[in-house]
Amino acid sequence: MKRLLSTLAVAGAIGLAAGGAQAAKLDQIKSKGFVTCGVSQGLPGFSTPDDKGNWTGLDVDLCRAVAAAIFNDATKVKFTPLSAKDRFTALQSGDIDVLSRNTTWTMSRDTQLGLNFAGVNYYDGQGFMIRKDKKVNSALELSGASVCTQTGTTTEQNLADYFRANNMTYEVIAFATNDEVVKAYDAGRCDALTTDRSGLAGERLKLTNPDDHVVLPEVISKEPLGPVVAHGDDQWLDVVKWTLFAQINAEELGVNSKNVDEQMKSANPEVKRLLGTEGNFGEMLGLNKDWVVQIVKLVGNYGEAYDRNVGPGTPLKLERGTNALWNKGGLQYAPPIR
């Protein structure tokens, strides 16, 4: 019995210590008054600044939603543009609180870099873009081609795997930044450009004559993109994770930025738990009871963020596809709030 009590005492002490560590990041963010969010150096639809330094995009909206959940103010975010090469170092060093930068969830990144992925805000896959005048209709016709891509990304390995699996030869031309890749491709320094298909839709808009280029039909990889936090702070991971889940659940339950006040009167138990009129789910995260109301009112549900930034009505014209809700033929599925 003494040994059991001793073991429980040690476990309790570890739990208390861990709980203290877990609370540190959220307390630190509340104290400094804003969330520091790592984003891309400019990818249309996901994270792009205008000429006044105002950031927009699907990844940007995730960060704004986290700020809304914590502060009831979606503007309390400091955006830090990062290259693919520098993004993980910035998170590991604590220079940023969350990385929301079209980043693929892979096993090696999840287990070897001291990081935790908090979910998937865009299901993607790698593809190829090529000039229409090349008369190429399939990636399987690219043997011998030169391909532009970015260093420090999953695209290089996927590219090598695809060409090796199909017994094709190629020349890789790699650059440190997206802009360098796009400029090189636009200048004709390579035959094709490869990255995530959502990225291709955005980068195509930067070309001198976008209509002269086409994205080939093949999807050569799985690229689940999502927000990332550093290991060692489970409460902060929960805040980021459940912010995304809250937006997805809100869309599924029909709660949006226009009707959220009216939905506060709903008798639906799921809506009541989501919006904080029943239960103490916000308090479980260290947030206000109406944390989801704050998110939806200030940023919108997942569908609203998608449509505003990358949907069919935007220059990217991306259909929901695999990013539709699970009950509408897609993969977006969030655990329930209960």
C-alpha positions in Angstrom: 0.0 0.0 0.0 2.9 2.4 0.9 4.5 1.7 -2.5 1.1 2.4 -4.2 0.6 5.6 -2.4 4.2 6.6 -3.1 3.7 5.9 -6.8 0.4 7.9 -6.9 2.1 10.8 -5.1 4.9 10.8 -7.7 2.4 10.6 -10.5 0.4 13.4 -9.0 3.5 15.6 -8.7 4.4 14.9 -12.3 0.8 15.7 -13.3 0.9 19.0 -11.4 4.3 19.9 -13.0 3.0 19.0 -16.4 -0.2 21.0 -15.8 1.9 24.0 -14.9 3.9 23.7 -18.1 0.8 23.1 -20.2 -0.7 26.3 -18.9 2.4 28.4 -19.6 1.8 29.1 -23.3 -1.8 30.2 -23.0 -1.0 32.4 -20.0 2.0 33.9 -21.8 -0.2 34.7 -24.8 -2.9 36.3 -22.6 -0.2 38.3 -20.9 1.5 39.6 -24.0 -1.9 40.3 -25.6 -1.6 38.6 -29.0 -0.9 35.4 -30.8 2.3 35.1 -32.9 1.5 33.2 -36.1 4.0 31.9 -38.6 2.7 32.1 -42.2 4.0 31.8 -45.7 5.9 34.6 -47.5 2.9 35.0 -49.8 0.6 32.2 -51.1 -2.7 33.5 -52.5 -5.7 32.1 -50.7 -3.8 30.8 -47.8 -1.6 33.7 -46.4 -0.9 36.8 -48.4 -0.3 40.5 -47.3 -1.7 43.4 -49.2 0.3 46.6 -49.9 -0.7 47.8 -46.4 0.5 44.7 -44.7 -3.0 43.3 -44.0 -2.9 39.5 -44.1 -5.7 37.3 -45.6 -6.1 33.6 -46.4 -7.4 30.3 -45.0 -4.3 29.8 -42.8 -4.5 33.4 -41.7 -8.2 32.9 -40.7 -7.2 29.9 -38.5 -4.8 32.2 -36.6 -7.5 34.9 -36.3 -9.9 32.3 -35.0 -7.5 31.3 -32.3 -7.1 35.0 -31.3 -10.9 35.4 -31.3 -11.3 32.4 -29.0 -8.7 33.8 -26.5 -9.3 37.6 -26.7 -12.7 38.0 -28.4 -10.7 40.0 -30.9 -9.6 38.5 -34.2 -7.0 41.3 -34.8 -4.8 40.3 -31.9 -2.4 38.4 -34.1 1.2 39.2 -35.2 2.0 37.5 -38.5 5.5 36.3 -39.2 6.3 35.4 -42.8 8.6 32.3 -43.0 10.3 30.3 -45.7 9.7 26.6 -45.9 13.3 26.1 -44.6 12.9 28.3 -41.5 9.3 27.5 -40.5 10.0 24.7 -38.1 13.0 26.3 -36.4 10.8 29.4 -35.6 8.3 27.1 -33.9 10.9 25.1 -32.0 12.7 28.2 -30.8 9.5 29.8 -29.5 9.7 32.8 -32.0 6.1 31.9 -33.0 3.2 30.4 -31.0 1.6 28.5 -33.9 2.6 27.7 -37.5 -0.3 28.0 -40.0 1.6 27.8 -43.2 0.2 25.2 -45.7 2.3 22.6 -44.0 2.0 18.9 -44.6 1.4 16.5 -41.7 3.9 13.7 -42.1 5.2 11.0 -39.7 8.8 12.3 -39.6 7.7 15.8 -38.9 5.3 14.7 -36.2 7.8 12.5 -34.4 11.3 13.9 -35.0 11.0 17.7 -34.9 9.4 18.2 -31.5 6.1 19.3 -33.1 2.4 18.5 -32.8 0.0 18.9 -35.7 -3.4 20.2 -34.5 -5.5 19.0 -37.3 -6.1 19.4 -41.0 -7.6 22.6 -42.4 -7.0 21.7 -46.0 -6.7 18.2 -47.6 -4.4 18.6 -50.6 -2.2 16.6 -53.0 0.8 17.4 -55.1 0.4 18.1 -58.8 2.1 19.7 -61.8 1.6 22.8 -63.8 2.8 23.2 -67.4 2.4 25.5 -70.3 -0.5 24.7 -72.6 1.7 25.0 -75.7 3.8 22.0 -74.5 0.8 19.9 -75.5 1.2 17.6 -72.4 -2.0 16.1 -71.0 -0.6 13.9 -68.3 2.2 13.9 -65.8 3.2 10.5 -67.2 4.3 12.4 -70.3 6.9 14.4 -68.4 9.9 12.0 -68.7 13.0 14.0 -69.4 11.4 17.2 -68.2 13.0 19.9 -66.0 10.9 20.6 -62.9 11.0 23.7 -60.7 10.2 23.2 -57.0 11.0 24.6 -53.5 13.7 23.3 -51.1 12.7 22.3 -47.6 9.4 20.9 -48.6 7.8 17.4 -49.1 7.6 18.1 -52.8 11.1 17.1 -53.6 10.8 13.6 -52.2 7.3 13.2 -53.8 8.7 14.3 -57.1 11.6 11.7 -56.9 9.3 9.0 -55.8 6.8 9.6 -58.6 9.4 9.6 -61.4 11.2 6.6 -60.0 8.0 4.6 -59.6 7.1 5.3 -63.2 10.6 4.7 -64.6 11.0 8.3 -65.8 13.9 10.7 -65.9 13.8 14.3 -64.8 15.9 17.3 -63.8 15.0 19.1 -60.6 15.6 22.8 -60.4 15.1 23.9 -56.7 14.9 27.3 -55.1 14.7 28.6 -51.5 11.4 30.6 -51.9 8.1 30.3 -53.7 8.7 33.6 -55.5 12.0 32.3 -56.9 10.3 29.1 -58.1 7.5 31.0 -59.8 9.8 33.5 -61.5 12.0 30.7 -62.8 9.1 28.8 -64.2 7.6 31.9 -65.7 10.9 32.8 -67.3 11.0 29.3 -69.0 13.9 28.0 -66.9 12.0 24.7 -66.4 9.3 22.8 -68.2 7.0 22.2 -65.2 6.3 23.5 -61.7 5.3 21.1 -58.9 3.8 21.8 -55.5 0.5 21.2 -53.8 -2.4 21.6 -56.2 -3.9 24.4 -54.0 -0.5 26.1 -54.2 -0.5 25.7 -58.0 -3.8 27.5 -58.2 -2.4 30.4 -56.2 1.0 30.5 -57.9 -0.7 30.5 -61.4 -2.2 33.8 -60.6 1.3 35.3 -60.3 2.3 34.3 -63.8 2.6 36.8 -66.6 -0.2 35.1 -68.6 -2.0 32.7 -66.2 -4.3 31.4 -68.9 -1.3 30.0 -70.8 -0.8 27.4 -68.1 -2.7 24.3 -67.0 -2.6 22.1 -64.0 -2.3 18.4 -65.0 -4.9 15.9 -63.7 -2.6 13.7 -61.7 -2.5 14.0 -57.9 0.7 12.2 -56.9 0.6 12.4 -53.1 -1.4 13.0 -49.9 -0.8 16.4 -48.4 -2.9 17.0 -45.3 -2.2 20.6 -44.5 -2.7 22.0 -41.0 -1.6 24.1 -38.0 1.3 23.1 -35.9 2.5 23.8 -32.4 5.6 22.8 -30.4 5.7 19.7 -28.2 5.3 20.1 -24.4 2.2 22.2 -23.9 -1.0 20.1 -24.2 -3.3 22.9 -23.2 -2.1 25.1 -26.1 -2.4 22.2 -28.5 -6.0 21.7 -27.3 -6.8 25.4 -27.9 -5.5 25.4 -31.4 -7.0 22.0 -32.2 -10.4 22.7 -30.8 -10.5 26.1 -32.5 -10.3 24.3 -35.9 -12.8 21.6 -34.7 -15.2 24.3 -33.5 -15.3 25.9 -36.9 -15.9 22.6 -38.6 -18.6 21.6 -36.1 -20.3 25.1 -36.5 -20.6 24.6 -40.2 -22.0 21.1 -39.7 -24.6 22.4 -37.2 -25.6 25.3 -39.5 -24.1 28.0 -37.2 -22.5 30.9 -39.1 -21.4 34.5 -38.6 -24.8 35.8 -39.6 -27.1 33.6 -37.4 -24.9 32.9 -34.4 -26.8 35.3 -32.1 -30.1 33.7 -33.1 -28.6 30.2 -32.6 -27.7 31.1 -29.0 -31.5 30.5 -28.4 -31.4 27.1 -30.0 -32.8 24.1 -28.1 -30.5 21.7 -30.0 -28.2 20.1 -27.3 -25.3 20.0 -29.7 -25.7 23.7 -30.6 -26.1 24.6 -26.9 -22.8 22.8 -26.0 -21.0 24.4 -29.0 -22.1 27.9 -28.2 -21.7 27.6 -24.4 -25.3 27.9 -23.3 -24.9 24.5 -21.8 -21.8 22.9 -20.1 -18.4 24.3 -19.3 -16.4 23.3 -22.4 -14.7 26.7 -22.8 -13.5 26.6 -19.3 -11.9 23.2 -20.0 -9.6 25.0 -22.4 -8.9 27.9 -20.2 -11.2 30.1 -22.3 -14.6 31.9 -21.9 -17.8 29.9 -22.0 -18.8 31.6 -25.3 -15.4 31.0 -27.0 -17.0 29.5 -30.1 -19.5 32.4 -30.4 -16.4 34.7 -30.5 -14.8 32.6 -33.2 -17.9 32.3 -35.4 -19.0 35.9 -35.0 -15.5 37.4 -35.8 -14.1 34.9 -38.3 -16.9 32.5 -39.4 -17.3 28.8 -39.5 -15.0 26.6 -41.7 -17.2 26.8 -44.8 -17.3 30.6 -44.6 -13.5 30.8 -44.3 -13.1 28.4 -47.2 -15.5 30.2 -49.5 -14.0 33.6 -48.6 -10.4 32.6 -49.3 -10.1 29.7 -51.8 -13.6 28.7 -52.9 -15.3 28.8 -56.3 -16.1 32.5 -55.9 -12.4 33.5 -55.5 -9.6 33.7 -58.1 -8.4 30.2 -57.0 -11.8 28.7 -57.8 -11.2 25.6 -55.7 -14.3 23.4 -55.2 -14.8 21.9 -51.8 -14.0 18.3 -53.0 -12.3 16.4 -50.2 -12.6 19.5 -48.0 -16.4 19.2 -48.0 -17.9 18.1 -44.7 -18.0 14.3 -44.1 -21.8 14.2 -44.5 -21.4 15.9 -47.9 -18.9 13.6 -49.5 -15.7 15.1 -48.1 -13.2 14.4 -45.3 -13.8 17.3 -43.0 -14.9 15.7 -39.8 -14.5 17.1 -36.3 -14.9 15.3 -32.9 -18.0 16.3 -31.1 -18.1 18.8 -28.2 -19.6 16.8 -25.4 
